[in-house]
Amino acid sequence: MQDIDQASLELHEKLRGKLETVPKRHASSNDDLALLYTPGVAAPCRAIAKNPEDVYRYTGKGNLVAVISDGSAVLGLGNIGPEAGLPVMEGKSLLFKDFAGIDSVPLVLSTQDPDEIIQVVRALAPSFGGINLEDISAPRCFYVEKALQDSLSIPVFHDDQHGTAVVVLAALMNAATVVGKPFTSLRVVVNGAGSAGTAISRMILNAGVVDVVVCDRDGIIQDSQESFSTAMRELAQVSNPRRLRGALPDALKGADVFIGVSAPRVLRPEWIGFMASQPVVFALANPDPEILPGEALKAGAKVIATGRSDLPNQINNVLAFPGIFRGALDVRATEVNQEMKLAAARAIAELVPPEERAQGVVVPRPFHPSLVFAVALAVAQAAQKSGVAQLDLPRTDLVRKIQAMLARSRNINRHWEVKEMPANHYQEKIGEGLVRLGVLSSGQCQEVLTLQKTGDKRLFGEIALAKGYVDFDTLIHYLQNSAKREL
């Protein structure tokens, strides 16, 4: 862990932020300046003033998400404040762009007052096509999200709740197949009643599972407990149908599934023996799970998942949120409703082929080539069917739109590596002497440029390269700008 920590510190210090602003069109002449800024920019301003919906036509609002946090519940670090949470928000924005082609702005707030957070987000909302709430502690997160959903006509999505819940549901669907049990008849124990545990429990119940028991540090939650928050009382009313009482070991007796979003090492190996045959264990506490996979296997677990990338079956939000937002934005959904989340879970589950499920694999890899597209399409179609999409696109147009946005992202995020390769290094001659430059794109080296010799110079567009060598900085700048102009 120390090696990873040190490497991460060095990388973050080198980058000084994981994001930068890159224009889609450069102002390289007076004509460009007149079109992109004054006086030409007045035309779209007038059009939007006349018809506010044209903001989606003339600006980037429709592909722009705000990643907003108050720093009160950052990963496993707790309430570390806004500045300390900023690297996480930058990372989330990076994933939005890399995985789904979505532009985003990380915003950390210097208040943890729920009403002030709501007021700030409402004031910022006209700039954005969606709001991703991140690392806001429970129970405040429930109140903040609900208030924003009720007052804004763009998707508001607390990823710590719903992203986690969607991926857990997908994994559980496949786990039921692995152990040969009907999904709706599963007996599920959720340990942890914070934002993730509450959302997971509700998602599983909405998907058709009837018997869900939720535990917190005091044991099985009961609807008779008066000390609960509103969210906890509502959860207690719809869970624990057999009215069990006691602690976690009591809840586990006869259970098919344990889902932990709680604390390290709280699940003892011998308690797995209390569970039904072929138990399923999702130990999702980070960085240390509720039980180590090896211990769970030895104790009899049939399917195991964790929240860690270095262990099999990682329950990672990145499987869900890029595709969910891509689909929601592309049909201009006014919200991310239950139908859309269920569609996302099914799409994720279906990406695991039968031969992998037979080996106990219940979720796809984060870099599965079809992941974001499959989730986005399912979510967009669910939005249309459930009546929250403002754009009613035929399936063929929707497929084309999603594919175009994902392809654009891959092109923009291309990593350039340019090397000097003088012509005399090559045996092959095509006409005059050549200089070839390799460009590294998506991990594969491709020949993309051929510079022909003209007199004492080698010319590429407006760039003159001295004979026998390459002006790297100038060429890289040209390549990057050319790539963006071609999109």
C-alpha positions as CSV (number, residue, x, y, z in Angstrom):
1,M,0.0,0.0,0.0
2,Q,2.9,2.4,0.8
3,D,4.3,1.9,-2.7
4,I,0.9,2.7,-4.2
5,D,0.6,5.8,-2.0
6,Q,4.0,7.1,-2.9
7,A,3.5,6.5,-6.6
8,S,0.1,8.2,-6.4
9,L,1.6,11.2,-4.6
10,E,4.3,11.5,-7.2
11,L,1.9,11.3,-10.1
12,H,-0.5,13.9,-8.6
13,E,2.4,16.2,-7.9
14,K,3.6,15.9,-11.5
15,L,0.1,16.4,-13.0
16,R,-1.0,19.2,-10.7
17,G,-4.6,18.2,-11.4
18,K,-6.0,15.4,-13.5
19,L,-8.0,17.7,-15.8
20,E,-7.5,20.6,-18.2
21,T,-9.7,22.7,-20.4
22,V,-9.2,22.0,-24.2
23,P,-11.1,24.1,-26.7
24,K,-13.0,22.3,-29.5
25,R,-12.2,25.1,-31.9
26,H,-9.2,27.4,-31.7
27,A,-9.3,31.2,-32.2
28,S,-6.4,31.5,-34.7
29,S,-7.6,34.4,-36.7
30,N,-9.8,37.5,-36.5
31,D,-12.6,35.6,-38.3
32,D,-12.4,32.9,-35.6
33,L,-12.5,35.5,-32.9
34,A,-15.5,37.2,-34.4
35,L,-17.4,33.9,-34.7
36,L,-16.4,32.3,-31.4
37,Y,-16.7,35.5,-29.2
38,T,-17.9,39.0,-29.9
39,P,-19.7,40.0,-32.0
40,G,-20.8,36.6,-33.4
41,V,-21.5,35.0,-30.0
42,A,-24.5,37.4,-29.6
43,A,-26.5,35.3,-32.1
44,P,-26.7,32.1,-30.0
45,C,-27.3,34.3,-26.9
46,R,-30.4,35.9,-28.6
47,A,-31.6,32.5,-29.8
48,I,-31.4,31.0,-26.3
49,A,-33.1,34.1,-24.8
50,K,-35.9,33.6,-27.2
51,N,-36.1,29.8,-26.6
52,P,-34.3,28.6,-23.5
53,E,-34.3,25.0,-24.7
54,D,-31.8,26.1,-27.4
55,V,-29.1,26.1,-24.7
56,Y,-28.8,22.4,-25.6
57,R,-28.4,23.3,-29.2
58,Y,-25.8,26.0,-28.9
59,T,-23.8,25.2,-25.8
60,G,-22.1,22.2,-24.1
61,K,-24.8,22.0,-21.4
62,G,-26.2,18.7,-22.7
63,N,-22.9,16.9,-22.2
64,L,-21.7,18.6,-19.0
65,V,-22.1,17.2,-15.5
66,A,-21.2,18.8,-12.1
67,V,-19.4,16.5,-9.7
68,I,-20.3,18.0,-6.3
69,S,-19.1,17.1,-2.8
70,D,-18.9,18.6,0.6
71,G,-16.0,16.3,1.6
72,S,-18.0,14.8,4.5
73,A,-17.7,11.1,3.6
74,V,-14.8,10.6,1.2
75,L,-14.0,7.0,0.4
76,G,-12.9,5.3,3.6
77,L,-11.3,8.5,4.9
78,G,-14.4,10.1,6.5
79,N,-15.0,13.8,6.9
80,I,-11.8,15.2,5.5
81,G,-13.2,18.4,4.1
82,P,-13.6,19.9,0.6
83,E,-9.9,20.5,-0.3
84,A,-8.8,17.1,0.7
85,G,-11.7,15.6,-1.2
86,L,-10.8,17.4,-4.5
87,P,-8.5,14.7,-5.8
88,V,-11.4,12.2,-5.7
89,M,-13.7,14.6,-7.5
90,E,-11.1,15.3,-10.2
91,G,-10.7,11.5,-10.5
92,K,-14.4,11.1,-10.9
93,S,-14.4,13.7,-13.7
94,L,-11.6,12.0,-15.4
95,L,-13.6,8.7,-15.4
96,F,-16.6,10.5,-16.8
97,K,-14.5,11.6,-19.8
98,D,-12.4,8.5,-20.3
99,F,-15.2,6.0,-20.1
100,A,-18.2,7.9,-21.5
101,G,-17.1,11.1,-23.2
102,I,-18.9,13.2,-20.7
103,D,-17.4,16.6,-19.8
104,S,-17.6,17.4,-16.0
105,V,-16.5,19.9,-13.5
106,P,-15.4,18.9,-10.0
107,L,-16.9,21.3,-7.4
108,V,-16.1,21.0,-3.7
109,L,-18.2,23.1,-1.3
110,S,-17.1,24.9,1.9
111,T,-20.4,24.1,3.6
112,Q,-21.9,20.9,5.1
113,D,-25.2,22.5,5.8
114,P,-27.8,20.5,3.7
115,D,-29.9,23.6,2.9
116,E,-26.9,25.6,1.8
117,I,-25.7,22.7,-0.4
118,I,-29.2,22.6,-2.0
119,Q,-29.2,26.4,-2.6
120,V,-25.7,26.3,-4.2
121,V,-26.5,23.4,-6.5
122,R,-29.8,25.0,-7.6
123,A,-27.9,28.2,-8.4
124,L,-25.3,26.3,-10.5
125,A,-27.7,24.0,-12.3
126,P,-28.4,26.2,-15.4
127,S,-24.8,25.4,-16.6
128,F,-25.2,21.6,-16.4
129,G,-27.0,18.8,-18.0
130,G,-26.7,16.6,-14.9
131,I,-25.6,16.6,-11.3
132,N,-23.5,13.9,-9.7
133,L,-23.5,14.1,-5.9
134,E,-20.4,12.5,-4.3
135,D,-19.2,11.6,-0.9
136,I,-21.9,13.4,1.1
137,S,-22.5,11.7,4.4
138,A,-25.8,10.0,5.5
139,P,-28.5,10.9,6.4
140,R,-27.9,14.4,4.9
141,C,-27.3,12.9,1.4
142,F,-30.9,11.5,1.3
143,Y,-32.4,14.9,2.0
144,V,-30.1,16.8,-0.3
145,E,-30.7,14.5,-3.3
146,K,-34.5,14.4,-2.8
147,A,-34.7,18.2,-2.6
148,L,-32.6,18.6,-5.7
149,Q,-34.5,15.9,-7.6
150,D,-37.8,17.6,-6.8
151,S,-36.7,21.1,-7.8
152,L,-34.5,20.5,-10.9
153,S,-35.4,19.1,-14.3
154,I,-32.0,17.5,-15.0
155,P,-30.7,14.1,-13.6
156,V,-29.5,14.3,-10.0
157,F,-27.7,11.2,-9.0
158,H,-25.9,10.4,-5.7
159,D,-23.4,7.8,-7.0
160,D,-22.4,6.5,-3.6
161,Q,-26.0,5.3,-3.2
162,H,-27.3,4.3,-6.6
163,G,-24.1,3.5,-8.5
164,T,-23.1,1.0,-5.9
165,A,-26.7,-0.4,-5.7
166,V,-26.9,-0.9,-9.5
167,V,-23.6,-2.9,-9.6
168,V,-24.6,-4.9,-6.5
169,L,-27.9,-5.8,-8.1
170,A,-26.2,-6.9,-11.3
171,A,-23.8,-9.1,-9.3
172,L,-26.6,-10.6,-7.3
173,M,-28.6,-11.5,-10.4
174,N,-25.7,-13.5,-11.7
175,A,-24.9,-14.9,-8.3
176,A,-28.4,-16.3,-8.1
177,T,-27.8,-18.1,-11.4
178,V,-24.4,-19.4,-10.2
179,V,-25.9,-21.0,-7.1
180,G,-29.1,-22.1,-8.9
181,K,-31.6,-20.3,-6.7
182,P,-34.5,-18.1,-7.9
183,F,-33.6,-14.5,-7.6
184,T,-36.8,-13.4,-5.9
185,S,-36.7,-16.1,-3.3
186,L,-33.2,-15.1,-2.0
187,R,-32.9,-14.2,1.7
188,V,-30.5,-11.3,1.8
189,V,-28.7,-9.7,4.7
190,V,-27.3,-6.2,4.2
191,N,-24.8,-5.2,6.9
192,G,-24.5,-1.4,6.9
193,A,-27.3,1.1,6.9
194,G,-25.6,4.2,5.5
195,S,-26.1,5.7,2.1
196,A,-24.9,2.6,0.2
197,G,-26.6,0.0,2.4
198,T,-29.9,1.8,2.2
199,A,-29.8,2.2,-1.5
200,I,-28.7,-1.4,-2.0
201,S,-31.6,-2.7,0.1
202,R,-34.1,-0.6,-1.7
203,M,-32.8,-1.6,-5.1
204,I,-32.9,-5.3,-4.3
205,L,-36.5,-4.9,-2.9
206,N,-37.6,-3.0,-6.0
207,A,-36.1,-5.8,-8.2
208,G,-38.3,-8.3,-6.6
209,V,-36.5,-9.8,-3.6
210,V,-38.9,-10.0,-0.7
211,D,-36.8,-11.0,2.2
212,V,-34.1,-8.4,3.0
213,V,-32.8,-7.9,6.5
214,V,-30.7,-4.8,7.3
215,C,-28.2,-4.6,10.1
216,D,-26.3,-1.7,11.5
217,R,-23.7,-1.6,14.4
218,D,-26.5,-2.2,16.9
219,G,-27.9,-5.2,15.1
220,I,-31.1,-5.9,13.0
221,I,-33.0,-2.6,12.4
222,Q,-36.6,-2.6,13.6
223,D,-39.4,-0.4,12.5
224,S,-40.3,0.2,16.2
225,Q,-37.0,2.0,16.9
226,E,-37.7,5.7,17.4
227,S,-34.2,7.0,17.2
228,F,-33.9,6.5,13.5
229,S,-33.7,9.2,10.8
230,T,-36.5,9.4,8.4
231,A,-34.6,7.4,5.8
232,M,-33.9,4.6,8.3
233,R,-37.5,4.5,9.5
234,E,-38.7,4.1,5.9
235,L,-36.1,1.3,5.3
236,A,-37.1,-0.5,8.5
237,Q,-40.8,-0.4,7.4
238,V,-40.1,-2.3,4.1
239,S,-37.4,-4.7,5.3
240,N,-37.2,-7.6,7.8
241,P,-40.5,-9.2,6.9
242,R,-40.0,-12.1,9.4
243,R,-39.4,-9.5,12.2
244,L,-36.1,-11.0,13.2
245,R,-34.3,-9.6,16.3
246,G,-30.8,-9.7,17.4
247,A,-27.3,-9.1,16.0
248,L,-25.7,-10.0,12.7
249,P,-25.2,-13.7,13.5
250,D,-28.9,-14.0,14.1
251,A,-29.8,-12.3,10.8
252,L,-27.4,-14.7,8.9
253,K,-29.2,-17.9,10.1
254,G,-30.6,-19.4,6.9
255,A,-29.6,-16.4,4.7
256,D,-28.5,-17.0,1.1
257,V,-26.6,-13.7,0.7
258,F,-24.4,-11.5,2.9
259,I,-23.8,-7.9,1.5
260,G,-21.4,-5.9,3.6
261,V,-21.0,-2.1,3.3
262,S,-19.8,-1.7,6.8
263,A,-16.4,-2.2,8.4
264,P,-13.3,-4.5,8.1
265,R,-13.4,-8.0,9.6
266,V,-16.9,-7.8,11.0
267,L,-18.0,-11.1,9.4
268,R,-16.5,-14.1,11.2
269,P,-15.8,-17.2,9.1
270,E,-17.8,-19.4,11.4
271,W,-20.9,-17.2,10.8
272,I,-20.9,-18.3,7.2
273,G,-21.8,-21.7,8.5
274,F,-25.1,-20.3,9.8
275,M,-26.1,-19.5,6.2
276,A,-28.0,-21.6,3.7
277,S,-26.2,-23.9,1.3
278,Q,-23.9,-22.3,-1.3
279,P,-23.8,-18.9,0.4
280,V,-23.0,-15.7,-1.5
281,V,-20.7,-13.2,0.2
282,F,-20.2,-9.6,-1.0
283,A,-17.7,-8.1,1.4
284,L,-17.5,-4.5,0.0
285,A,-15.8,-2.5,2.8
286,N,-12.8,-0.6,1.5
287,P,-9.9,-0.9,1.6
288,D,-10.3,-3.9,4.0
289,P,-13.3,-6.1,3.4
290,E,-15.6,-7.6,6.1
291,I,-13.9,-10.9,5.5
292,L,-11.0,-11.9,3.3
293,P,-11.9,-13.9,0.2
294,G,-9.7,-16.8,1.2
295,E,-11.4,-17.1,4.6
296,A,-14.8,-16.9,3.1
297,L,-14.0,-19.6,0.6
298,K,-12.6,-21.8,3.3
299,A,-15.8,-21.3,5.3
300,G,-17.9,-22.5,2.4
301,A,-18.8,-19.4,0.4
302,K,-19.7,-20.2,-3.2
303,V,-19.6,-16.7,-4.7
304,I,-17.4,-13.9,-3.4
305,A,-17.1,-10.2,-4.4
306,T,-15.3,-7.3,-2.9
307,G,-14.7,-3.6,-3.6
308,R,-11.0,-4.0,-4.4
309,S,-9.5,-3.9,-7.8
310,D,-6.8,-6.5,-6.8
311,L,-9.4,-9.2,-6.0
312,P,-11.9,-11.0,-8.3
313,N,-15.4,-9.7,-8.8
314,Q,-14.8,-6.1,-8.0
315,I,-18.0,-4.2,-7.2
316,N,-17.0,-0.9,-8.7
317,N,-19.2,2.1,-9.4
318,V,-17.4,2.7,-12.6
319,L,-19.3,-0.2,-14.1
320,A,-22.5,1.9,-13.7
321,F,-22.2,5.7,-13.5
322,P,-20.5,6.4,-16.9
323,G,-23.2,4.5,-18.9
324,I,-26.1,5.7,-16.7
325,F,-25.2,9.4,-17.3
326,R,-24.4,8.8,-21.0
327,G,-27.8,7.3,-21.6
328,A,-29.6,9.9,-19.5
329,L,-27.9,12.8,-21.2
330,D,-28.4,11.5,-24.7
331,V,-32.2,11.5,-24.4
332,R,-32.2,14.5,-22.1
333,A,-33.8,12.6,-19.2
334,T,-35.3,14.8,-16.5
335,E,-34.2,12.2,-13.8
336,V,-32.6,8.9,-13.3
337,N,-35.6,6.8,-12.1
338,Q,-36.0,3.3,-10.8
339,E,-36.7,1.8,-14.3
340,M,-33.4,3.3,-15.6
341,K,-31.4,1.9,-12.7
342,L,-32.9,-1.6,-13.1
343,A,-32.2,-1.5,-16.8
344,A,-28.5,-0.5,-16.1
345,A,-28.2,-3.5,-13.7
346,R,-29.6,-5.9,-16.2
347,A,-27.3,-4.6,-18.9
348,I,-24.2,-5.0,-16.6
349,A,-25.3,-8.5,-15.6
350,E,-25.8,-9.7,-19.2
351,L,-22.2,-8.8,-20.1
352,V,-20.9,-11.8,-18.1
353,P,-21.0,-14.8,-20.4
354,P,-22.3,-18.2,-19.2
355,E,-18.8,-19.8,-19.2
356,E,-17.5,-17.1,-16.9
357,R,-20.5,-17.3,-14.6
358,A,-19.8,-21.0,-14.3
359,Q,-16.5,-20.0,-12.8
360,G,-18.1,-17.7,-10.2
361,V,-17.7,-14.5,-12.1
362,V,-20.6,-12.2,-11.5
363,V,-19.6,-8.8,-12.9
364,P,-17.7,-7.8,-16.0
365,R,-14.4,-6.0,-16.0
366,P,-14.4,-2.2,-15.8
367,F,-12.7,-2.1,-19.2
368,H,-15.1,-4.4,-21.0
369,P,-15.3,-2.9,-24.5
370,S,-19.1,-3.0,-24.6
371,L,-19.8,-1.9,-21.0
372,V,-20.6,1.8,-21.3
373,F,-22.5,1.4,-24.6
374,A,-24.7,-1.4,-23.3
375,V,-25.5,0.4,-20.1
376,A,-26.1,3.7,-21.9
377,L,-28.5,2.2,-24.5
378,A,-30.4,0.3,-21.8
379,V,-30.8,3.4,-19.7
380,A,-31.8,5.7,-22.6
381,Q,-34.4,3.2,-23.7
382,A,-35.8,2.8,-20.2
383,A,-36.0,6.6,-19.9
384,Q,-38.0,6.8,-23.1
385,K,-40.3,4.0,-22.0
386,S,-40.9,5.4,-18.6
387,G,-41.7,8.9,-19.9
388,V,-38.8,10.9,-18.5
389,A,-36.9,11.4,-21.8
390,Q,-37.3,14.7,-23.5
391,L,-35.9,13.3,-26.8
392,D,-37.7,10.4,-28.4
393,L,-35.2,8.9,-30.7
394,P,-35.6,5.8,-32.8
395,R,-33.3,3.0,-31.6
396,T,-31.1,3.3,-34.7
397,D,-30.6,7.0,-34.1
398,L,-30.0,6.4,-30.4
399,V,-27.3,3.8,-31.1
400,R,-25.7,6.1,-33.6
401,K,-25.7,9.0,-31.1
402,I,-24.2,7.0,-28.2
403,Q,-21.6,5.4,-30.4
404,A,-20.6,8.8,-31.8
405,M,-20.1,10.3,-28.3
406,L,-18.0,7.3,-27.2
407,A,-15.9,7.4,-30.4
408,R,-15.3,11.1,-29.9
409,S,-14.1,10.5,-26.4
410,R,-11.7,7.9,-27.6
411,N,-10.2,10.2,-30.2
412,I,-9.9,13.2,-27.8
413,N,-8.3,11.1,-25.1
414,R,-5.7,9.8,-27.5
415,H,-2.2,9.7,-26.0
416,W,0.5,10.9,-28.4
417,E,4.0,9.6,-28.4
418,V,6.1,11.0,-31.2
419,K,9.6,9.7,-31.9
420,E,12.3,11.0,-34.2
421,M,12.7,8.6,-37.2
422,P,15.0,10.0,-39.9
423,A,14.5,8.7,-43.4
424,N,17.9,6.9,-43.5
425,H,16.7,4.5,-40.8
426,Y,14.3,2.9,-43.3
427,Q,15.1,0.4,-46.0
428,E,11.8,1.0,-47.8
429,K,11.8,4.0,-50.2
430,I,8.6,5.4,-51.7
431,G,9.7,8.1,-54.2
432,E,11.6,10.7,-52.3
433,G,13.2,10.2,-48.9
434,L,10.7,9.9,-46.1
435,V,10.4,10.6,-42.4
436,R,7.8,8.4,-40.6
437,L,6.4,9.2,-37.2
438,G,4.8,6.6,-35.0
439,V,1.8,7.7,-32.9
440,L,0.8,5.6,-29.9
441,S,-3.0,5.4,-29.8
442,S,-5.0,3.1,-27.6
443,G,-1.9,1.0,-26.9
444,Q,-1.2,0.3,-30.5
445,C,1.5,1.9,-32.6
446,Q,0.1,3.3,-35.8
447,E,1.9,4.9,-38.8
448,V,0.0,8.2,-39.2
449,L,2.3,10.6,-40.9
450,T,4.6,10.5,-43.9
451,L,6.7,13.6,-44.3
452,Q,8.2,14.0,-47.8
453,K,11.5,15.7,-48.4
454,T,11.3,19.0,-50.2
455,G,14.7,20.7,-50.8
456,D,16.4,21.1,-47.5
457,K,13.2,21.0,-45.5
458,R,10.6,18.4,-44.6
459,L,7.2,19.9,-44.8
460,F,4.0,19.0,-42.9
461,G,1.3,21.5,-43.4
462,E,2.5,24.8,-42.1
463,I,5.3,23.2,-40.1
464,A,8.9,23.2,-41.5
465,L,11.0,20.4,-40.0
466,A,14.8,20.7,-40.4
467,K,16.4,18.0,-42.4
468,G,17.2,14.9,-40.3
469,Y,15.4,15.6,-37.1
470,V,11.9,16.4,-35.8
471,D,10.9,19.5,-33.7
472,F,8.9,17.4,-31.2
473,D,7.2,20.2,-29.3
474,T,5.9,21.9,-32.4
475,L,4.8,18.7,-34.0
476,I,3.0,17.4,-30.9
477,H,1.1,20.7,-30.6
478,Y,0.2,20.5,-34.3
479,L,-1.0,16.8,-34.0
480,Q,-3.1,17.5,-31.0
481,N,-4.8,20.5,-32.5
482,S,-5.3,18.8,-35.9
483,A,-6.9,15.8,-34.2
484,K,-9.4,18.0,-32.4
485,R,-10.2,20.0,-35.5
486,E,-10.9,16.8,-37.4
487,L,-13.6,15.6,-35.0
